[in-house]
């Protein structure tokens, strides 16, 4: 799992202050190590980064941002260089709050 290294420095006072996908986003954006001990070469590093980016697409809180399975397969088979980092998900789904607001106005 990403971040399994014991000596990884997480810059927050309390681990509950950090939303793990945001930590991953920051590492990817800064092209930093993802904290995996088992990466032995550049091919492993590329595969891990590709799988990480694809997994971020799959956990989007807004369903319209999630990719269809055929697109996920294409991303996994494609090159890391053409993969876009998905938008950062909100800690709570915006669609849920808008549903809540619209039901209050009724």
Secondary structure by P-SEA (a helix, b strand, c coil): cccccccccccccccccccaaaaaaaaaaacccccccccccaaaaaaaaaaaaaaaaaacccccccccaaaaaaaaaccccccccccccccccaaaaaaaaaaaac
